[in-house]
Amino acid sequence: MATALARPARVPLILSLLVAFHVAIVIASNYLVQLPITLLGFHSTWGAFSFPFVFLATDLTVRLIGKQPARRVIARAMLPALLASYVVGVLFHEGSFKGLAALGAFNLFVARIALASFAAYVLGQLLDIQVFDRIRQQNRAWWLAPAAASVFGQAIDTLAFFAIAFWHSPDPFMAANWVEIAWVDYAIKLSVSLLLFVPAYGALLAALVRLLRVESRPPAMSV
């Protein structure tokens, strides 16, 4: 059975850093999802390229300190991410800075996107953790757990976000194209994850394992 690698004394610091990282990626993705792009004739958003970072961080968290600490990261990050996503979404609505005065009025459209991001983040990350840990415990090839977790976690994340944020949206473009954008977004995120982040997971894990093993060695005796 696979076990966590990090020493217990390091867990609080690792958790704090991961919470900050998760919040930062969610904020960035909520901003970038407002910026549409066209790839090979299909509509998507720049957010498809940023959010896979969260899955990489979550998978490394499960591997290094276990499933329960990874869930604590999600629990601690989700409410700050919700609040910060709304604030950033209002200030930079449609990709341009609207000024601090924009915070004086409640923006239902941005609030809906922030809520969609909240639901997608929680559902996607919890499913990612469950799938990753289940496959990891079976001691299969190192790449299988992060790959399978990405397939399932990003599917529920993408569906939840776009359905909640843009079904019957007041934004005509997103309301008309959200299904297509969701499929393209999922294809991009999955491709980025499988081609870039799964190999990155393997490289980072190997480096961290070496670092943690060096740190865990007793100091050499002086003569």
C-alpha positions as CSV (number, residue, x, y, z in Angstrom):
1,M,0.0,0.0,0.0
2,A,1.3,3.5,-0.9
3,T,2.0,5.8,2.0
4,A,2.5,9.5,2.4
5,L,6.1,10.7,2.1
6,A,6.3,14.1,3.9
7,R,7.2,14.2,7.5
8,P,4.3,15.2,9.9
9,A,6.2,18.4,10.9
10,R,6.1,19.6,7.4
11,V,2.4,19.0,6.8
12,P,1.1,22.4,8.1
13,L,3.5,24.4,5.9
14,I,2.7,22.3,2.9
15,L,-1.1,22.7,3.5
16,S,-0.8,26.5,3.8
17,L,1.2,26.8,0.6
18,L,-1.2,24.6,-1.3
19,V,-4.3,26.5,-0.1
20,A,-2.7,29.8,-1.3
21,F,-1.8,28.1,-4.6
22,H,-5.3,26.7,-5.1
23,V,-6.9,30.1,-4.4
24,A,-4.5,31.8,-6.8
25,I,-5.2,29.4,-9.6
26,V,-9.0,29.6,-9.1
27,I,-8.9,33.4,-9.2
28,A,-6.7,33.4,-12.4
29,S,-8.9,30.8,-14.1
30,N,-12.1,32.8,-13.3
31,Y,-10.6,35.8,-14.9
32,L,-9.2,33.9,-17.9
33,V,-12.5,32.1,-18.6
34,Q,-14.0,35.5,-19.5
35,L,-11.5,35.8,-22.4
36,P,-12.7,33.7,-25.4
37,I,-10.3,32.2,-27.9
38,T,-10.8,30.1,-31.1
39,L,-8.8,27.0,-31.7
40,L,-9.1,25.1,-35.0
41,G,-12.5,26.7,-35.5
42,F,-13.8,25.8,-32.0
43,H,-14.7,28.3,-29.2
44,S,-12.9,28.0,-25.9
45,T,-11.4,30.3,-23.2
46,W,-7.9,30.9,-21.8
47,G,-9.0,29.4,-18.5
48,A,-8.6,25.9,-20.1
49,F,-4.8,26.4,-19.9
50,S,-4.6,27.5,-16.3
51,F,-6.9,25.3,-14.2
52,P,-5.0,22.0,-14.8
53,F,-2.4,23.4,-12.4
54,V,-4.8,22.7,-9.6
55,F,-5.1,19.0,-10.4
56,L,-1.4,18.7,-10.6
57,A,-1.1,20.2,-7.1
58,T,-3.9,18.1,-5.7
59,D,-2.4,14.8,-7.0
60,L,1.0,15.7,-5.5
61,T,-0.7,16.5,-2.2
62,V,-2.4,13.1,-2.1
63,R,0.9,11.4,-2.9
64,L,3.0,13.4,-0.4
65,I,0.7,13.8,2.6
66,G,-2.4,11.7,2.0
67,K,-6.0,11.9,1.0
68,Q,-7.4,13.5,4.2
69,P,-4.9,16.4,4.2
70,A,-5.7,16.9,0.5
71,R,-9.4,17.2,1.4
72,R,-8.5,19.8,4.1
73,V,-6.8,21.9,1.4
74,I,-10.0,21.9,-0.6
75,A,-12.1,22.8,2.5
76,R,-9.8,25.7,3.4
77,A,-9.4,27.0,-0.1
78,M,-13.0,26.9,-1.3
79,L,-14.5,29.9,0.5
80,P,-11.6,32.3,0.1
81,A,-11.5,31.3,-3.6
82,L,-15.3,32.0,-3.9
83,L,-14.9,35.5,-2.3
84,A,-11.8,36.4,-4.2
85,S,-13.2,35.1,-7.5
86,Y,-16.2,37.4,-7.1
87,V,-14.1,40.5,-6.3
88,V,-11.6,39.9,-9.1
89,G,-14.5,39.1,-11.5
90,V,-16.2,42.4,-10.7
91,L,-13.0,44.4,-10.9
92,F,-12.0,42.8,-14.2
93,H,-15.3,42.1,-15.8
94,E,-15.0,41.1,-19.5
95,G,-11.2,41.3,-19.1
96,S,-10.9,45.0,-18.5
97,F,-10.4,46.9,-15.2
98,K,-13.6,48.5,-14.1
99,G,-12.3,50.4,-11.1
100,L,-13.0,50.0,-7.4
101,A,-16.3,51.7,-7.7
102,A,-17.6,48.6,-9.4
103,L,-17.6,46.8,-6.1
104,G,-20.3,49.1,-4.9
105,A,-23.1,47.3,-6.8
106,F,-23.8,43.6,-6.7
107,N,-23.0,41.9,-10.0
108,L,-25.3,38.9,-10.4
109,F,-23.5,37.7,-13.6
110,V,-20.1,37.6,-11.9
111,A,-21.6,36.1,-8.7
112,R,-23.1,33.3,-10.8
113,I,-19.6,32.6,-12.3
114,A,-18.0,32.6,-8.9
115,L,-20.7,30.2,-7.6
116,A,-20.2,28.0,-10.6
117,S,-16.4,28.0,-10.0
118,F,-17.0,27.1,-6.3
119,A,-19.2,24.1,-7.2
120,A,-16.9,22.9,-10.0
121,Y,-13.8,23.3,-7.9
122,V,-15.2,21.3,-4.9
123,L,-16.8,18.5,-7.0
124,G,-13.9,18.2,-9.4
125,Q,-11.2,18.2,-6.7
126,L,-13.0,15.7,-4.4
127,L,-13.5,13.3,-7.3
128,D,-9.9,13.8,-8.4
129,I,-8.7,12.9,-4.9
130,Q,-10.9,9.8,-4.7
131,V,-10.0,8.4,-8.1
132,F,-6.3,9.2,-7.6
133,D,-6.1,7.6,-4.2
134,R,-8.0,4.5,-5.2
135,I,-5.8,3.8,-8.1
136,R,-2.6,4.8,-6.3
137,Q,-3.4,2.3,-3.5
138,Q,-3.3,-0.5,-6.0
139,N,0.4,0.2,-6.7
140,R,-0.1,0.4,-10.5
141,A,2.1,2.4,-12.9
142,W,2.9,5.9,-11.5
143,W,1.2,7.7,-14.4
144,L,-2.1,5.8,-14.2
145,A,-3.5,7.6,-11.1
146,P,-2.9,11.2,-12.2
147,A,-4.2,10.4,-15.7
148,A,-7.4,8.7,-14.6
149,A,-8.0,11.4,-11.9
150,S,-7.7,14.1,-14.6
151,V,-10.1,12.3,-16.9
152,F,-12.9,12.1,-14.3
153,G,-12.1,15.1,-12.2
154,Q,-11.9,17.5,-15.0
155,A,-15.1,16.1,-16.6
156,I,-17.2,16.9,-13.6
157,D,-15.4,20.2,-13.1
158,T,-16.0,21.4,-16.6
159,L,-19.7,20.2,-16.7
160,A,-20.5,21.8,-13.4
161,F,-18.9,25.1,-14.2
162,F,-20.3,25.8,-17.6
163,A,-23.8,24.5,-16.8
164,I,-24.1,26.6,-13.7
165,A,-22.4,29.7,-15.1
166,F,-23.7,29.9,-18.6
167,W,-27.0,28.0,-19.1
168,H,-29.5,30.7,-20.0
169,S,-26.8,33.2,-19.3
170,P,-27.4,37.0,-19.9
171,D,-24.3,36.8,-22.0
172,P,-25.7,35.9,-25.5
173,F,-22.5,34.5,-26.8
174,M,-21.9,32.2,-23.8
175,A,-25.5,31.2,-23.6
176,A,-25.5,30.1,-27.2
177,N,-22.1,28.4,-27.2
178,W,-21.5,27.1,-23.7
179,V,-21.9,23.4,-24.6
180,E,-19.4,23.6,-27.5
181,I,-17.1,25.7,-25.3
182,A,-17.4,23.2,-22.5
183,W,-16.4,20.3,-24.7
184,V,-13.5,22.2,-26.3
185,D,-12.5,23.4,-22.8
186,Y,-12.5,19.8,-21.5
187,A,-10.5,18.5,-24.5
188,I,-7.9,21.2,-24.0
189,K,-7.6,20.8,-20.3
190,L,-7.4,17.0,-20.6
191,S,-4.8,17.3,-23.4
192,V,-2.7,19.7,-21.4
193,S,-3.0,17.4,-18.3
194,L,-2.1,14.2,-20.1
195,L,0.7,15.6,-22.3
196,L,2.2,18.1,-19.9
197,F,1.0,17.8,-16.3
198,V,1.2,14.0,-15.9
199,P,4.9,14.0,-17.0
200,A,5.4,17.0,-14.8
201,Y,3.8,15.1,-11.9
202,G,6.3,12.3,-12.4
203,A,9.3,14.6,-12.6
204,L,8.2,16.7,-9.6
205,L,7.3,13.6,-7.5
206,A,10.7,12.0,-8.2
207,A,12.5,15.2,-7.3
208,L,10.4,15.6,-4.1
209,V,11.0,12.0,-3.1
210,R,14.8,12.5,-3.4
211,L,14.6,15.7,-1.4
212,L,12.5,14.2,1.4
213,R,14.8,11.2,1.6
214,V,17.8,13.4,1.9
215,E,16.1,15.5,4.7
216,S,15.1,12.3,6.5
217,R,18.7,11.0,6.8
218,P,20.3,11.5,10.2
219,P,23.2,14.0,10.3
220,A,26.7,12.6,9.7
221,M,28.8,12.2,12.9
222,S,31.7,14.6,13.1
223,V,35.1,13.1,13.8
